Amino acid sequence: MKDQGEILVVSCYELGRPPAGAALPYSWLRRADYFPALADLAVDAPSDQDLQRAKLIVISTPMHTALRLGSSFVDRVRQVNPGAKILFHGLYAWLNRGHLFARDAHRADYVIGGEAEEAIVAVADALDSGGDPAAVPGVSSWDKRVAPILKRLAHPHIDAAQLPPLESYARLKRDGREIFAGSVESTRGCKHVCRHCPLTPVYNGRFFGIDDAVVVASVRRQVEEGAGHITFSDPDFLNGPTRALKLVQRLHREFPMLTFDFTAKIEHLIRFKEMLPQFSRAGTLFIVSAAESLNDRVLMLLDKGHTAEQVREAVRVCRSSGIVLRPTWVTFTPWTDLNDFNELMTFLEKEQLVYSVEPVQLAIRLLIPPNSALVNLPQMKTHLK
């Protein structure tokens, strides 16, 4: 298992960003003296020779699109190398483990939810020593389903030896220039439990920080590679607002020309509005926030923790701080009608947000993954088959 390429770490899709979901497992395995290969299907698929060499294939599926792509990738793996062991990890792997274990000859062998990296190394160790990977704590198999791993891990610095170059990923377009954009995680999970969120059934209100030294080293490396902008890919960067501000300010002192964006809840933008001018002065250009709807009943059913009026307030407080708010939406739910859609279009035009919302956001439908907290909502039961 310790020969070059006998472990293959695969990223399927991370919104056009560098693949953190593959980079950390790869780095953990390198620290454990393995020599894995790394492939990002969004950039370049591995060759048949790469697949034939692999004894363990570790597939990252942090979102629904990645799960679909990962499932298709397994079909190819089983044709080329039917004896390889396949391990899925990431948010949507654990949520959909029933699907991944029910695909006959194309199914996964192992699934790990939550904070998976330490267990991934343990699976590799078990295979290398002739042990049983299914006996590793936190590892689900076709005949054993276990809870996600919820504990803080001591992550190594990212080993970028096999990561594709930044030019392979999305760029920031600003003032007529294209700027290489990197990304980094500073936390995982979320302390909130919005009903529709896929984090809720996995993390159940818990989140875990990644050491500042690891975060800063990752940003420093990407700046050295040419990054002029960094996305904090945390589910909610303001779960720890004081730490988040200090981190951005530290990076701004070291790289004054570097700019940032992050994701935060509407309620956090209002609660911590006095911090927003400081984020702006430290280089924050825009903030992504899951506004979801302007219908207060829908927001209540989703347990979003904000109202439609607070969405409007968040736009104002961000704008007054010199930061652009880029709201995201669940445009269509079982409780949405034509008036809601018209109100949303009017709102985007009135607030001059038309170019701050990706067109696909106006076609998003409510997705209910397995174990979603929405399943037990009385108002949802009539809409489920």
C-alpha positions as a printed NumPy array, in Angstrom:
array([[  0.   ,   0.   ,   0.   ],
       [  2.977,   2.325,   0.392],
       [  4.18 ,   2.198,  -3.177],
       [  3.564,   5.245,  -5.345],
       [ -0.058,   5.485,  -6.474],
       [ -1.402,   2.458,  -4.594],
       [ -3.737,   4.924,  -2.928],
       [ -5.608,   7.347,  -5.191],
       [ -7.287,  10.389,  -3.629],
       [-10.023,  11.864,  -5.824],
       [-11.891,  15.16 ,  -5.801],
       [-15.061,  15.302,  -7.869],
       [-16.235,  18.923,  -7.683],
       [-15.808,  21.86 ,  -5.297],
       [-17.512,  24.796,  -7.04 ],
       [-14.502,  25.515,  -9.23 ],
       [-12.188,  25.897,  -6.25 ],
       [ -8.983,  24.02 ,  -5.396],
       [-10.017,  20.695,  -3.836],
       [ -9.716,  20.957,  -0.048],
       [-11.749,  17.761,   0.32 ],
       [ -8.938,  15.833,  -1.383],
       [ -5.946,  17.931,  -0.305],
       [ -6.351,  17.232,   3.417],
       [ -6.724,  13.406,   3.148],
       [ -3.787,  13.416,   0.73 ],
       [ -1.711,  15.391,   3.24 ],
       [ -2.687,  13.089,   6.109],
       [ -1.62 ,  10.06 ,   4.076],
       [  1.68 ,  11.682,   3.134],
       [  2.352,  12.421,   6.813],
       [  1.745,   8.721,   7.506],
       [  4.446,   7.793,   4.952],
       [  2.115,   6.732,   2.163],
       [  2.671,   7.913,  -1.409],
       [ -0.821,   8.527,  -2.783],
       [ -1.715,  10.018,  -6.135],
       [ -4.234,  12.862,  -6.299],
       [ -6.735,  13.553,  -9.085],
       [ -9.346,  16.276,  -9.5  ],
       [-12.055,  15.135, -11.9  ],
       [-12.963,  18.79 , -12.501],
       [ -9.522,  19.299, -14.051],
       [ -8.264,  15.974, -15.396],
       [ -9.504,  12.422, -14.861],
       [ -6.969,   9.727, -13.9  ],
       [ -5.843,   7.328, -16.616],
       [ -6.733,   3.641, -16.738],
       [ -3.154,   2.948, -15.688],
       [ -3.63 ,   5.115, -12.571],
       [ -6.786,   3.189, -11.704],
       [ -5.18 ,  -0.214, -12.259],
       [ -2.346,   0.711,  -9.897],
       [ -4.664,   1.773,  -7.069],
       [ -5.566,  -0.606,  -4.251],
       [ -7.54 ,   2.023,  -2.302],
       [ -9.46 ,   4.879,  -3.919],
       [-10.584,   7.69 ,  -1.593],
       [-13.378,   9.839,  -3.081],
       [-14.381,  13.225,  -1.653],
       [-18.074,  14.173,  -1.971],
       [-18.758,  17.419,  -0.07 ],
       [-21.872,  18.264,  -2.09 ],
       [-24.624,  16.699,  -4.189],
       [-22.982,  17.31 ,  -7.577],
       [-19.79 ,  15.691,  -6.306],
       [-21.784,  12.651,  -5.163],
       [-23.326,  12.2  ,  -8.611],
       [-19.959,  12.556, -10.318],
       [-18.319,  10.242,  -7.784],
       [-20.943,   7.559,  -8.33 ],
       [-20.343,   7.672, -12.089],
       [-16.6  ,   7.543, -11.509],
       [-17.02 ,   4.317,  -9.485],
       [-18.667,   2.694, -12.493],
       [-15.495,   3.333, -14.467],
       [-13.26 ,   2.145, -11.621],
       [-15.145,  -1.151, -11.349],
       [-14.675,  -1.77 , -15.074],
       [-10.937,  -1.036, -15.003],
       [-10.001,  -2.344, -11.555],
       [-12.8  ,  -4.364,  -9.924],
       [-10.58 ,  -5.36 ,  -6.999],
       [ -9.871,  -1.839,  -5.759],
       [-11.361,  -0.838,  -2.414],
       [-13.456,   2.318,  -2.654],
       [-13.931,   4.711,   0.256],
       [-16.263,   7.685,   0.096],
       [-16.045,  10.546,   2.578],
       [-17.546,  14.002,   2.859],
       [-20.912,  15.455,   3.76 ],
       [-22.978,  13.832,   1.007],
       [-21.215,  10.487,   1.263],
       [-22.47 ,   9.9  ,   4.794],
       [-25.953,  11.25 ,   4.021],
       [-26.254,   8.94 ,   1.006],
       [-24.429,   5.892,   2.32 ],
       [-27.517,   3.765,   1.709],
       [-27.316,   4.645,  -1.984],
       [-23.561,   4.059,  -2.108],
       [-23.856,   0.62 ,  -0.498],
       [-26.805,  -0.484,  -2.663],
       [-25.248,  -0.316,  -6.124],
       [-24.515,  -4.024,  -6.536],
       [-21.029,  -4.589,  -7.988],
       [-20.499,  -0.829,  -8.305],
       [-21.092,   0.001,  -4.672],
       [-18.693,   1.603,  -2.218],
       [-16.764,  -0.53 ,   0.249],
       [-16.504,   2.075,   3.016],
       [-18.069,   5.421,   3.923],
       [-16.84 ,   7.88 ,   6.559],
       [-18.831,  10.905,   7.739],
       [-17.753,  13.994,   9.64 ],
       [-14.075,  14.554,  10.39 ],
       [-12.751,  11.695,   8.295],
       [ -9.008,  12.124,   7.721],
       [ -7.653,  10.219,  10.725],
       [ -9.96 ,   7.307,   9.949],
       [ -8.908,   7.335,   6.285],
       [ -5.313,   6.774,   7.364],
       [ -6.491,   3.996,   9.703],
       [ -8.277,   2.291,   6.786],
       [ -5.067,   2.446,   4.744],
       [ -3.137,   1.011,   7.705],
       [ -5.635,  -1.842,   8.045],
       [ -5.416,  -2.722,   4.352],
       [ -1.629,  -2.509,   4.462],
       [ -1.383,  -4.867,   7.432],
       [ -4.064,  -7.324,   6.311],
       [ -6.559,  -6.105,   8.907],
       [-10.249,  -5.292,   8.583],
       [-10.912,  -1.653,   7.599],
       [-14.566,  -2.04 ,   8.579],
       [-13.41 ,  -2.479,  12.187],
       [-11.947,   1.044,  12.244],
       [-14.106,   3.336,  14.45 ],
       [-16.245,   5.672,  12.369],
       [-16.116,   3.531,   9.205],
       [-19.421,   2.365,   7.755],
       [-19.58 ,  -0.677,   5.466],
       [-22.388,  -2.417,   3.617],
       [-23.338,  -4.42 ,   6.74 ],
       [-22.414,  -1.835,   9.395],
       [-23.67 ,   1.756,   9.598],
       [-22.064,   4.046,  12.17 ],
       [-22.364,   7.687,  13.204],
       [-20.166,  10.417,  11.72 ],
       [-16.894,  11.255,  13.459],
       [-17.29 ,  14.483,  15.433],
       [-14.001,  15.52 ,  16.99 ],
       [-11.354,  18.107,  16.276],
       [ -8.359,  16.762,  14.388],
       [ -4.757,  17.984,  14.376],
       [ -4.406,  18.636,  10.652],
       [ -1.015,  18.782,   8.942],
       [ -0.034,  21.583,   6.598],
       [ -1.356,  20.998,   3.094],
       [  1.016,  19.003,   0.906],
       [  0.475,  20.601,  -2.483],
       [  2.845,  18.391,  -4.469],
       [  0.092,  16.961,  -6.701],
       [ -2.51 ,  19.716,  -6.569],
       [ -3.329,  21.197,  -9.982],
       [ -2.098,  24.791, -10.466],
       [ -4.369,  27.687,  -9.49 ],
       [ -4.807,  28.56 , -13.15 ],
       [ -6.981,  25.424, -13.406],
       [ -9.675,  26.958, -11.178],
       [-12.151,  29.832, -11.037],
       [-10.757,  33.366, -11.018],
       [-11.911,  36.679,  -9.625],
       [-12.732,  39.238, -12.293],
       [-12.13 ,  42.756, -10.974],
       [-11.567,  46.066, -12.747],
       [-11.235,  44.255, -16.059],
       [ -8.535,  41.887, -14.754],
       [ -8.675,  38.177, -13.966],
       [ -7.06 ,  37.336, -10.632],
       [ -6.12 ,  33.833,  -9.528],
       [ -8.33 ,  32.793,  -6.616],
       [ -7.396,  30.304,  -3.937],
       [ -9.462,  28.854,  -1.11 ],
       [ -8.951,  27.703,   2.459],
       [-10.996,  26.182,   5.28 ],
       [-10.689,  27.586,   8.792],
       [-13.636,  25.695,  10.294],
       [-15.801,  22.686,   9.46 ],
       [-19.361,  21.96 ,  10.483],
       [-21.739,  24.615,  11.821],
       [-23.226,  25.529,  15.195],
       [-26.627,  26.163,  13.608],
       [-29.245,  23.55 ,  12.694],
       [-31.267,  24.951,   9.792],
       [-33.75 ,  22.231,   8.84 ],
       [-32.907,  22.028,   5.148],
       [-29.139,  22.184,   5.565],
       [-27.185,  18.966,   4.859],
       [-24.777,  19.861,   7.684],
       [-27.504,  19.467,  10.319],
       [-27.965,  15.656,  10.25 ],
       [-24.183,  15.148,  10.156],
       [-22.776,  17.765,  12.538],
       [-25.929,  18.471,  14.593],
       [-24.831,  21.935,  15.673],
       [-21.112,  21.272,  16.144],
       [-18.172,  22.859,  14.366],
       [-14.423,  22.44 ,  14.566],
       [-11.597,  24.885,  13.991],
       [ -8.493,  24.222,  11.923],
       [ -5.296,  25.561,  13.492],
       [ -4.41 ,  29.1  ,  12.456],
       [ -0.906,  27.981,  11.498],
       [ -2.332,  25.492,   8.982],
       [ -4.737,  28.082,   7.558],
       [ -2.105,  30.799,   7.222],
       [  0.424,  28.409,   5.683],
       [ -2.156,  27.338,   3.095],
       [ -2.933,  30.94 ,   2.164],
       [  0.777,  31.837,   2.046],
       [  1.477,  28.944,  -0.317],
       [ -1.368,  29.956,  -2.647],
       [ -0.206,  33.582,  -2.693],
       [  3.261,  32.347,  -3.664],
       [  1.56 ,  30.482,  -6.528],
       [ -0.046,  33.705,  -7.719],
       [ -3.344,  33.968,  -5.796],
       [ -4.605,  37.525,  -5.356],
       [ -7.905,  36.508,  -3.759],
       [ -8.853,  33.894,  -1.174],
       [-12.243,  32.312,  -0.476],
       [-12.837,  31.077,   3.044],
       [-14.889,  27.976,   2.24 ],
       [-16.207,  27.507,   5.8  ],
       [-19.95 ,  26.772,   5.985],
       [-20.194,  29.904,   8.173],
       [-17.043,  31.945,   8.714],
       [-18.709,  33.95 ,  11.504],
       [-19.447,  30.967,  13.74 ],
       [-16.352,  32.26 ,  15.536],
       [-16.445,  35.974,  14.637],
       [-13.551,  37.261,  16.75 ],
       [-11.189,  34.569,  15.501],
       [-12.375,  35.123,  11.913],
       [-11.642,  38.853,  12.055],
       [ -8.217,  38.345,  13.613],
       [ -7.367,  35.794,  10.93 ],
       [ -8.339,  38.123,   8.072],
       [ -6.484,  41.027,   9.674],
       [ -3.375,  38.907,  10.139],
       [ -3.423,  37.876,   6.486],
       [ -4.044,  41.474,   5.428],
       [ -0.974,  42.643,   7.337],
       [  1.179,  40.04 ,   5.6  ],
       [ -0.431,  40.457,   2.156],
       [ -1.947,  43.96 ,   1.935],
       [ -3.111,  43.499,  -1.68 ],
       [ -4.873,  40.189,  -0.998],
       [ -8.686,  40.228,  -1.052],
       [-11.211,  37.844,   0.502],
       [-14.729,  36.525,   0.501],
       [-16.565,  34.264,   2.922],
       [-19.973,  32.795,   3.755],
       [-22.032,  33.855,   6.778],
       [-25.628,  33.653,   7.966],
       [-27.924,  36.663,   7.608],
       [-28.389,  36.77 ,  11.38 ],
       [-24.605,  36.879,  11.882],
       [-24.236,  39.798,   9.49 ],
       [-26.718,  41.745,  11.581],
       [-25.463,  40.603,  14.999],
       [-21.843,  41.371,  14.149],
       [-22.466,  44.368,  11.904],
       [-19.995,  46.494,  13.851],
       [-17.245,  44.138,  12.65 ],
       [-18.091,  44.447,   8.968],
       [-16.193,  47.732,   8.358],
       [-13.104,  46.061,   9.851],
       [-13.512,  43.088,   7.508],
       [-13.851,  45.559,   4.63 ],
       [-10.69 ,  47.456,   5.568],
       [ -8.845,  44.119,   5.747],
       [ -9.719,  43.319,   2.137],
       [-13.121,  41.57 ,   2.21 ],
       [-14.869,  42.237,  -1.099],
       [-18.064,  40.238,  -0.763],
       [-19.964,  37.897,   1.528],
       [-22.148,  34.983,   0.44 ],
       [-25.223,  34.437,   2.588],
       [-28.048,  31.907,   2.347],
       [-31.01 ,  34.265,   2.313],
       [-33.094,  31.422,   0.794],
       [-36.465,  33.213,   0.588],
       [-38.358,  36.465,   1.154],
       [-41.392,  34.538,   2.403],
       [-41.404,  34.566,   6.212],
       [-43.417,  31.348,   6.392],
       [-40.846,  29.526,   4.258],
       [-38.02 ,  30.947,   6.387],
       [-39.789,  29.754,   9.538],
       [-40.308,  26.24 ,   8.129],
       [-36.636,  26.075,   7.151],
       [-35.703,  27.383,  10.628],
       [-33.325,  29.883,   9.043],
       [-33.147,  32.196,  12.047],
       [-33.923,  35.362,  10.083],
       [-36.855,  37.166,   8.477],
       [-37.336,  38.731,   5.068],
       [-36.859,  42.192,   6.579],
       [-33.542,  41.062,   8.047],
       [-32.401,  40.016,   4.561],
       [-33.005,  43.61 ,   3.494],
       [-31.18 ,  44.878,   6.584],
       [-28.2  ,  42.641,   5.845],
       [-27.953,  44.125,   2.344],
       [-27.88 ,  47.597,   3.878],
       [-25.296,  46.885,   6.585],
       [-22.957,  45.146,   4.142],
       [-23.282,  47.921,   1.595],
       [-22.65 ,  50.637,   4.188],
       [-19.485,  48.759,   5.183],
       [-18.194,  48.664,   1.624],
       [-18.906,  44.95 ,   1.166],
       [-21.144,  43.411,  -1.494],
       [-23.689,  40.855,  -0.277],
       [-24.162,  37.917,  -2.632],
       [-27.335,  36.188,  -1.403],
       [-28.178,  32.628,  -2.372],
       [-31.728,  31.311,  -2.683],
       [-33.877,  28.224,  -2.534],
       [-36.167,  29.78 ,  -5.092],
       [-38.671,  26.926,  -5.305],
       [-40.074,  25.095,  -2.288],
       [-43.412,  23.307,  -1.784],
       [-44.699,  26.531,  -0.2  ],
       [-43.533,  28.983,  -2.882],
       [-46.042,  30.638,  -5.226],
       [-45.813,  33.028,  -8.167],
       [-46.103,  36.078,  -5.916],
       [-42.978,  34.97 ,  -4.042],
       [-41.025,  34.691,  -7.288],
       [-42.192,  38.112,  -8.455],
       [-41.267,  39.639,  -5.099],
       [-37.782,  38.153,  -5.35 ],
       [-37.248,  39.569,  -8.854],
       [-38.44 ,  43.001,  -7.692],
       [-36.155,  42.851,  -4.658],
       [-33.07 ,  41.981,  -6.722],
       [-33.736,  44.85 ,  -9.118],
       [-34.568,  47.405,  -6.406],
       [-31.515,  46.517,  -4.32 ],
       [-29.242,  46.431,  -7.404],
       [-28.333,  42.795,  -6.742],
       [-29.041,  41.419, -10.218],
       [-25.333,  41.015, -10.939],
       [-24.625,  39.731,  -7.431],
       [-26.761,  36.613,  -7.868],
       [-25.676,  33.714, -10.055],
       [-28.409,  32.911, -12.626],
       [-28.6  ,  29.289, -11.429],
       [-29.782,  30.584,  -8.045],
       [-33.098,  31.526,  -9.66 ],
       [-33.721,  27.886, -10.567],
       [-32.744,  26.176,  -7.299],
       [-35.283,  23.743,  -5.842],
       [-35.406,  22.513,  -2.266],
       [-33.221,  19.401,  -1.957],
       [-34.026,  16.937,   0.806],
       [-31.187,  14.475,   1.388],
       [-31.631,  11.335,   3.493],
       [-31.885,  12.028,   7.235],
       [-32.788,  15.669,   6.574],
       [-34.433,  17.429,   9.509],
       [-37.196,  18.426,   7.077],
       [-38.432,  14.851,   6.769],
       [-40.239,  14.956,  10.118],
       [-41.748,  18.392,   9.569],
       [-45.574,  17.987,   9.462],
       [-45.874,  20.529,   6.635],
       [-43.478,  18.426,   4.538],
       [-45.047,  15.   ,   4.9  ],
       [-47.662,  15.507,   2.207],
       [-44.929,  16.397,  -0.287],
       [-42.803,  13.283,   0.28 ],
       [-43.269,  10.046,  -1.597]])
